[in-house]
Amino acid sequence: MTGPLATIFWYILAALAEIGGCFAFWAVLRLDKSPWWLAPGALALAFFAYALTRVEADAAGRAFAAYGGVYIVSSLVWLRMVEDVSPDRWDLLGGAICLGGAALILWGPGRG
């Protein structure tokens, strides 16, 4: 799979892995969960790094910058689905702006 759909796919996988991996550390350090949570958390963070290398971009910095918008929106989905906290209108507006910025970084004029 190549092109914009592949990029979106890898970004979503990267976001799930990063948020899940970071949450595992959060759970141990802030929610008093078992240290055993750290092993899958570390594996998830390693997969996150791998997933970002699969994105079709001409430079790592551009791939990472555009990923920021996807990460923000994915974090808001996590907030709602996992933590059962509803994002407010400002969260949603901010996420939409960031996602628009990510699209410009990757697919703006002359980028294809």
DOMAR-711009 format. One record per atom (N, C-alpha, C, O): residue number from 1; x, y, z. Coordinates in nm, 2 decimals. Layout:
REM residues N
- NUM,X,Y,Z .
...
//
This chain:
REM residues 112
- 1,0.09,-0.12,0.00 .
- 1,0.00,0.00,0.00 .
- 1,0.09,0.12,0.00 .
- 1,0.18,0.13,0.08 .
- 2,0.06,0.22,-0.09 .
- 2,0.14,0.34,-0.10 .
- 2,0.04,0.46,-0.11 .
- 2,-0.08,0.44,-0.13 .
- 3,0.10,0.58,-0.10 .
- 3,0.02,0.70,-0.12 .
- 3,-0.04,0.75,0.01 .
- 3,0.00,0.70,0.12 .
- 4,-0.13,0.84,0.00 .
- 4,-0.19,0.91,0.12 .
- 4,-0.26,0.81,0.21 .
- 4,-0.25,0.83,0.33 .
- 5,-0.33,0.71,0.16 .
- 5,-0.40,0.61,0.25 .
- 5,-0.30,0.53,0.33 .
- 5,-0.32,0.51,0.45 .
- 6,-0.19,0.50,0.27 .
- 6,-0.08,0.43,0.35 .
- 6,-0.03,0.52,0.46 .
- 6,0.00,0.47,0.57 .
- 7,0.00,0.64,0.43 .
- 7,0.05,0.74,0.53 .
- 7,-0.05,0.75,0.64 .
- 7,-0.01,0.75,0.76 .
- 8,-0.18,0.77,0.61 .
- 8,-0.28,0.78,0.72 .
- 8,-0.28,0.65,0.80 .
- 8,-0.29,0.66,0.92 .
- 9,-0.28,0.54,0.74 .
- 9,-0.28,0.41,0.81 .
- 9,-0.16,0.40,0.90 .
- 9,-0.18,0.37,1.02 .
- 10,-0.04,0.43,0.86 .
- 10,0.08,0.42,0.95 .
- 10,0.07,0.53,1.06 .
- 10,0.12,0.50,1.17 .
- 11,0.02,0.65,1.03 .
- 11,0.01,0.75,1.13 .
- 11,-0.09,0.70,1.24 .
- 11,-0.06,0.72,1.36 .
- 12,-0.20,0.64,1.20 .
- 12,-0.29,0.60,1.30 .
- 12,-0.23,0.49,1.39 .
- 12,-0.25,0.49,1.51 .
- 13,-0.16,0.39,1.32 .
- 13,-0.10,0.29,1.40 .
- 13,0.01,0.34,1.49 .
- 13,0.02,0.30,1.61 .
- 14,0.08,0.44,1.44 .
- 14,0.19,0.51,1.53 .
- 14,0.12,0.57,1.65 .
- 14,0.17,0.56,1.76 .
- 15,0.01,0.64,1.62 .
- 15,-0.06,0.71,1.73 .
- 15,-0.11,0.62,1.84 .
- 15,-0.09,0.64,1.96 .
- 16,-0.17,0.51,1.80 .
- 16,-0.22,0.41,1.89 .
- 16,-0.11,0.35,1.97 .
- 16,-0.12,0.34,2.09 .
- 17,0.00,0.32,1.91 .
- 17,0.12,0.27,1.98 .
- 17,0.18,0.37,2.07 .
- 17,0.21,0.33,2.19 .
- 18,0.20,0.49,2.03 .
- 18,0.26,0.59,2.12 .
- 18,0.17,0.62,2.24 .
- 18,0.22,0.62,2.35 .
- 19,0.04,0.64,2.21 .
- 19,-0.05,0.67,2.32 .
- 19,-0.06,0.56,2.42 .
- 19,-0.06,0.57,2.54 .
- 20,-0.07,0.44,2.37 .
- 20,-0.08,0.32,2.45 .
- 20,0.05,0.30,2.53 .
- 20,0.04,0.26,2.65 .
- 21,0.16,0.31,2.47 .
- 21,0.29,0.30,2.53 .
- 21,0.31,0.40,2.64 .
- 21,0.35,0.37,2.75 .
- 22,0.28,0.52,2.61 .
- 22,0.29,0.63,2.71 .
- 22,0.19,0.61,2.83 .
- 22,0.22,0.64,2.94 .
- 23,0.07,0.56,2.79 .
- 23,-0.03,0.54,2.90 .
- 23,0.02,0.43,2.99 .
- 23,-0.01,0.43,3.11 .
- 24,0.09,0.33,2.94 .
- 24,0.14,0.22,3.03 .
- 24,0.23,0.28,3.13 .
- 24,0.22,0.24,3.25 .
- 25,0.32,0.37,3.09 .
- 25,0.41,0.44,3.19 .
- 25,0.33,0.52,3.29 .
- 25,0.36,0.53,3.41 .
- 26,0.23,0.60,3.23 .
- 26,0.14,0.68,3.32 .
- 26,0.07,0.59,3.42 .
- 26,0.06,0.63,3.54 .
- 27,0.02,0.48,3.38 .
- 27,-0.05,0.39,3.47 .
- 27,0.04,0.34,3.58 .
- 27,-0.01,0.33,3.70 .
- 28,0.16,0.31,3.55 .
- 28,0.25,0.26,3.66 .
- 28,0.29,0.38,3.75 .
- 28,0.29,0.36,3.87 .
- 29,0.33,0.49,3.69 .
- 29,0.38,0.60,3.78 .
- 29,0.27,0.69,3.84 .
- 29,0.29,0.75,3.94 .
- 30,0.15,0.69,3.78 .
- 30,0.05,0.78,3.84 .
- 30,-0.08,0.71,3.89 .
- 30,-0.15,0.76,3.97 .
- 31,-0.10,0.59,3.84 .
- 31,-0.22,0.51,3.88 .
- 31,-0.18,0.39,3.97 .
- 31,-0.27,0.31,3.99 .
- 32,-0.06,0.37,4.00 .
- 32,-0.01,0.26,4.09 .
- 32,-0.04,0.12,4.03 .
- 32,-0.07,0.03,4.10 .
- 33,-0.03,0.11,3.90 .
- 33,-0.05,-0.02,3.83 .
- 33,0.08,-0.10,3.85 .
- 33,0.19,-0.04,3.88 .
- 34,0.08,-0.22,3.82 .
- 34,0.19,-0.31,3.83 .
- 34,0.30,-0.27,3.73 .
- 34,0.27,-0.22,3.62 .
- 35,0.43,-0.28,3.78 .
- 35,0.54,-0.25,3.68 .
- 35,0.54,-0.34,3.56 .
- 35,0.61,-0.31,3.46 .
- 36,0.47,-0.45,3.56 .
- 36,0.46,-0.53,3.44 .
- 36,0.39,-0.46,3.32 .
- 36,0.41,-0.50,3.21 .
- 37,0.32,-0.35,3.35 .
- 37,0.27,-0.27,3.24 .
- 37,0.38,-0.21,3.16 .
- 37,0.36,-0.17,3.04 .
- 38,0.50,-0.20,3.21 .
- 38,0.61,-0.13,3.14 .
- 38,0.66,-0.21,3.02 .
- 38,0.70,-0.15,2.92 .
- 39,0.66,-0.34,3.03 .
- 39,0.70,-0.42,2.92 .
- 39,0.62,-0.40,2.79 .
- 39,0.68,-0.37,2.69 .
- 40,0.49,-0.42,2.80 .
- 40,0.41,-0.39,2.67 .
- 40,0.42,-0.24,2.63 .
- 40,0.41,-0.21,2.52 .
- 41,0.43,-0.15,2.73 .
- 41,0.45,-0.01,2.70 .
- 41,0.57,0.02,2.62 .
- 41,0.57,0.09,2.52 .
- 42,0.68,-0.04,2.66 .
- 42,0.81,-0.02,2.59 .
- 42,0.80,-0.08,2.45 .
- 42,0.85,-0.02,2.35 .
- 43,0.74,-0.20,2.43 .
- 43,0.72,-0.26,2.30 .
- 43,0.63,-0.17,2.21 .
- 43,0.66,-0.15,2.09 .
- 44,0.53,-0.12,2.27 .
- 44,0.44,-0.03,2.19 .
- 44,0.52,0.10,2.15 .
- 44,0.50,0.14,2.03 .
- 45,0.60,0.15,2.23 .
- 45,0.68,0.27,2.19 .
- 45,0.78,0.24,2.08 .
- 45,0.81,0.32,2.00 .
- 46,0.84,0.11,2.09 .
- 46,0.93,0.07,1.98 .
- 46,0.85,0.06,1.85 .
- 46,0.90,0.10,1.75 .
- 47,0.73,0.00,1.86 .
- 47,0.65,-0.01,1.74 .
- 47,0.61,0.13,1.68 .
- 47,0.61,0.15,1.56 .
- 48,0.59,0.22,1.77 .
- 48,0.56,0.36,1.73 .
- 48,0.67,0.41,1.64 .
- 48,0.65,0.47,1.54 .
- 49,0.79,0.40,1.69 .
- 49,0.91,0.45,1.62 .
- 49,0.92,0.38,1.48 .
- 49,0.95,0.44,1.38 .
- 50,0.90,0.25,1.48 .
- 50,0.90,0.18,1.35 .
- 50,0.79,0.23,1.25 .
- 50,0.82,0.25,1.14 .
- 51,0.67,0.25,1.31 .
- 51,0.56,0.29,1.22 .
- 51,0.59,0.43,1.16 .
- 51,0.55,0.45,1.04 .
- 52,0.65,0.52,1.23 .
- 52,0.68,0.65,1.17 .
- 52,0.78,0.63,1.05 .
- 52,0.78,0.72,0.96 .
- 53,0.87,0.53,1.05 .
- 53,0.96,0.51,0.94 .
- 53,0.89,0.46,0.82 .
- 53,0.95,0.47,0.71 .
- 54,0.77,0.42,0.83 .
- 54,0.69,0.36,0.71 .
- 54,0.62,0.47,0.64 .
- 54,0.56,0.45,0.53 .
- 55,0.61,0.59,0.69 .
- 55,0.54,0.70,0.63 .
- 55,0.61,0.75,0.51 .
- 55,0.73,0.76,0.51 .
- 56,0.54,0.78,0.41 .
- 56,0.60,0.83,0.28 .
- 56,0.61,0.98,0.29 .
- 56,0.52,1.06,0.27 .
- 57,0.73,1.02,0.33 .
- 57,0.77,1.16,0.34 .
- 57,0.91,1.18,0.29 .
- 57,0.99,1.08,0.30 .
- 58,0.94,1.30,0.24 .
- 58,1.08,1.32,0.18 .
- 58,1.18,1.35,0.29 .
- 58,1.30,1.35,0.26 .
- 59,1.14,1.37,0.41 .
- 59,1.23,1.40,0.52 .
- 59,1.17,1.36,0.66 .
- 59,1.05,1.37,0.67 .
- 60,1.25,1.31,0.75 .
- 60,1.21,1.26,0.88 .
- 60,1.14,1.37,0.95 .
- 60,1.03,1.35,1.01 .
- 61,1.20,1.49,0.95 .
- 61,1.14,1.60,1.02 .
- 61,1.00,1.64,0.97 .
- 61,0.91,1.67,1.05 .
- 62,0.98,1.63,0.84 .
- 62,0.84,1.66,0.79 .
- 62,0.75,1.55,0.83 .
- 62,0.63,1.58,0.87 .
- 63,0.79,1.42,0.83 .
- 63,0.70,1.31,0.87 .
- 63,0.66,1.33,1.02 .
- 63,0.55,1.31,1.06 .
- 64,0.76,1.37,1.10 .
- 64,0.74,1.39,1.25 .
- 64,0.65,1.51,1.27 .
- 64,0.56,1.50,1.36 .
- 65,0.67,1.62,1.20 .
- 65,0.59,1.74,1.22 .
- 65,0.44,1.71,1.18 .
- 65,0.35,1.75,1.26 .
- 66,0.42,1.64,1.07 .
- 66,0.28,1.62,1.03 .
- 66,0.22,1.52,1.12 .
- 66,0.10,1.53,1.15 .
- 67,0.29,1.42,1.18 .
- 67,0.24,1.33,1.27 .
- 67,0.18,1.40,1.40 .
- 67,0.09,1.35,1.46 .
- 68,0.24,1.51,1.43 .
- 68,0.19,1.59,1.55 .
- 68,0.04,1.61,1.54 .
- 68,-0.03,1.60,1.65 .
- 69,-0.01,1.65,1.43 .
- 69,-0.16,1.67,1.42 .
- 69,-0.24,1.54,1.44 .
- 69,-0.34,1.54,1.50 .
- 70,-0.19,1.43,1.38 .
- 70,-0.26,1.30,1.40 .
- 70,-0.25,1.26,1.54 .
- 70,-0.35,1.21,1.60 .
- 71,-0.14,1.28,1.61 .
- 71,-0.13,1.25,1.75 .
- 71,-0.23,1.33,1.84 .
- 71,-0.29,1.27,1.93 .
- 72,-0.24,1.45,1.81 .
- 72,-0.33,1.54,1.89 .
- 72,-0.48,1.49,1.87 .
- 72,-0.55,1.47,1.97 .
- 73,-0.52,1.46,1.75 .
- 73,-0.66,1.41,1.73 .
- 73,-0.67,1.27,1.79 .
- 73,-0.78,1.25,1.86 .
- 74,-0.57,1.19,1.78 .
- 74,-0.58,1.05,1.84 .
- 74,-0.59,1.06,1.99 .
- 74,-0.65,0.98,2.05 .
- 75,-0.52,1.15,2.05 .
- 75,-0.52,1.17,2.19 .
- 75,-0.66,1.21,2.24 .
- 75,-0.70,1.17,2.35 .
- 76,-0.73,1.30,2.16 .
- 76,-0.86,1.33,2.20 .
- 76,-0.96,1.22,2.18 .
- 76,-1.05,1.20,2.27 .
- 77,-0.94,1.13,2.09 .
- 77,-1.02,1.01,2.08 .
- 77,-0.99,0.92,2.20 .
- 77,-1.08,0.86,2.25 .
- 78,-0.86,0.90,2.23 .
- 78,-0.83,0.83,2.35 .
- 78,-0.89,0.88,2.48 .
- 78,-0.95,0.81,2.56 .
- 79,-0.89,1.02,2.49 .
- 79,-0.95,1.08,2.60 .
- 79,-1.10,1.04,2.62 .
- 79,-1.15,1.01,2.73 .
- 80,-1.17,1.03,2.51 .
- 80,-1.31,1.00,2.51 .
- 80,-1.33,0.85,2.53 .
- 80,-1.41,0.80,2.61 .
- 81,-1.26,0.77,2.45 .
- 81,-1.29,0.62,2.45 .
- 81,-1.23,0.55,2.57 .
- 81,-1.29,0.45,2.62 .
- 82,-1.11,0.59,2.61 .
- 82,-1.04,0.51,2.72 .
- 82,-1.07,0.58,2.86 .
- 82,-1.10,0.51,2.96 .
- 83,-1.05,0.71,2.86 .
- 83,-1.06,0.78,2.99 .
- 83,-1.21,0.83,3.02 .
- 83,-1.23,0.89,3.12 .
- 84,-1.30,0.81,2.92 .
- 84,-1.44,0.85,2.93 .
- 84,-1.45,1.00,2.97 .
- 84,-1.54,1.04,3.05 .
- 85,-1.37,1.09,2.91 .
- 85,-1.38,1.23,2.93 .
- 85,-1.41,1.29,2.79 .
- 85,-1.34,1.26,2.69 .
- 86,-1.52,1.37,2.78 .
- 86,-1.56,1.43,2.66 .
- 86,-1.47,1.55,2.62 .
- 86,-1.46,1.64,2.70 .
- 87,-1.41,1.55,2.50 .
- 87,-1.34,1.67,2.46 .
- 87,-1.44,1.79,2.45 .
- 87,-1.55,1.76,2.40 .
- 88,-1.40,1.91,2.48 .
- 88,-1.49,2.02,2.46 .
- 88,-1.47,2.08,2.32 .
- 88,-1.39,2.03,2.25 .
- 89,-1.55,2.18,2.29 .
- 89,-1.54,2.24,2.16 .
- 89,-1.41,2.30,2.13 .
- 89,-1.37,2.30,2.01 .
- 90,-1.33,2.34,2.23 .
- 90,-1.20,2.40,2.20 .
- 90,-1.10,2.29,2.17 .
- 90,-1.01,2.31,2.09 .
- 91,-1.12,2.17,2.24 .
- 91,-1.03,2.06,2.21 .
- 91,-1.05,2.02,2.06 .
- 91,-0.96,1.99,1.99 .
- 92,-1.18,2.01,2.02 .
- 92,-1.22,1.97,1.89 .
- 92,-1.17,2.07,1.78 .
- 92,-1.12,2.03,1.68 .
- 93,-1.19,2.19,1.81 .
- 93,-1.14,2.30,1.72 .
- 93,-0.99,2.29,1.70 .
- 93,-0.94,2.30,1.59 .
- 94,-0.92,2.28,1.82 .
- 94,-0.77,2.27,1.81 .
- 94,-0.73,2.15,1.74 .
- 94,-0.63,2.16,1.66 .
- 95,-0.79,2.04,1.76 .
- 95,-0.76,1.92,1.69 .
- 95,-0.78,1.93,1.54 .
- 95,-0.69,1.89,1.46 .
- 96,-0.89,1.99,1.50 .
- 96,-0.91,2.01,1.35 .
- 96,-0.81,2.10,1.29 .
- 96,-0.76,2.08,1.18 .
- 97,-0.77,2.21,1.36 .
- 97,-0.67,2.30,1.31 .
- 97,-0.54,2.23,1.29 .
- 97,-0.47,2.24,1.19 .
- 98,-0.50,2.15,1.39 .
- 98,-0.37,2.07,1.39 .
- 98,-0.38,1.97,1.27 .
- 98,-0.28,1.95,1.20 .
- 99,-0.49,1.90,1.26 .
- 99,-0.50,1.80,1.15 .
- 99,-0.49,1.87,1.01 .
- 99,-0.43,1.82,0.92 .
- 100,-0.55,1.99,1.00 .
- 100,-0.53,2.07,0.88 .
- 100,-0.39,2.10,0.85 .
- 100,-0.34,2.10,0.74 .
- 101,-0.32,2.14,0.96 .
- 101,-0.18,2.18,0.94 .
- 101,-0.10,2.06,0.90 .
- 101,0.00,2.07,0.82 .
- 102,-0.13,1.94,0.96 .
- 102,-0.06,1.82,0.92 .
- 102,-0.08,1.79,0.77 .
- 102,0.02,1.75,0.70 .
- 103,-0.20,1.81,0.72 .
- 103,-0.23,1.78,0.58 .
- 103,-0.15,1.88,0.49 .
- 103,-0.10,1.84,0.39 .
- 104,-0.14,2.00,0.53 .
- 104,-0.06,2.10,0.46 .
- 104,0.09,2.06,0.45 .
- 104,0.15,2.07,0.35 .
- 105,0.14,2.02,0.56 .
- 105,0.28,1.98,0.57 .
- 105,0.31,1.86,0.47 .
- 105,0.41,1.87,0.40 .
- 106,0.22,1.77,0.47 .
- 106,0.24,1.65,0.39 .
- 106,0.20,1.67,0.24 .
- 106,0.27,1.62,0.15 .
- 107,0.09,1.73,0.22 .
- 107,0.03,1.73,0.09 .
- 107,0.00,1.87,0.03 .
- 107,-0.07,1.88,-0.06 .
- 108,0.07,1.97,0.09 .
- 108,0.05,2.11,0.04 .
- 108,0.10,2.12,-0.11 .
- 108,0.16,2.03,-0.16 .
- 109,0.08,2.24,-0.17 .
- 109,0.12,2.26,-0.31 .
- 109,0.26,2.21,-0.33 .
- 109,0.35,2.25,-0.26 .
- 110,0.28,2.14,-0.44 .
- 110,0.41,2.09,-0.48 .
- 110,0.46,1.97,-0.40 .
- 110,0.57,1.93,-0.43 .
- 111,0.38,1.91,-0.31 .
- 111,0.43,1.80,-0.23 .
- 111,0.37,1.67,-0.28 .
- 111,0.43,1.56,-0.26 .
- 112,0.25,1.67,-0.34 .
- 112,0.20,1.55,-0.40 .
- 112,0.13,1.45,-0.32 .
- 112,0.08,1.35,-0.37 .
//
